[in-house]
């Protein structure tokens, strides 16, 4: 993961030499779930939050650029461990499994900026890119554990209003596992879910 982050940092540095850089606070809502490797327990979506700082580097004239962020994210799911005897015998039932994480998304984005001046009021954009997640802590459940970090892919669409406010909706696919159970060490889950984000760029 460190190798990927270093490569991405070099790309961002190279782009910033001839591009417009803006940054600002970002916050949003996560509607997430956990995609288990096997269908053993019922899992339902839950709502969490995210907040942090994001930056945007756009190459003038062509509409392409990158955005990146450093933010706290709370996501997870409601998991009914009580459906299986291996956990019901230990007193587990329908549990909230929530992950406190530090996320670093890096997206390639395209923003429509040639609309005869209308882009100063509203400019649509689309983005896609990887998300590097570092797990800080999880729910106080002894039946699960989590790795130090995970990796995913996200994409989405949004709009920029009055050249400051950005509103976007995106979906994140976890590509490596975020948690796994202790008693069944091959039973793991990836993060999946929607994000609605707001950002104010200076």
Helices and strands as residue ranges (DSSP letters): H 2-16, E 20-36, E 43-58, E 64-80, G 81-83, H 85-88, E 94-111, G 118-120, E 122-138, E 144-145, E 149-161, E 165-174, E 179-181, E 188-200
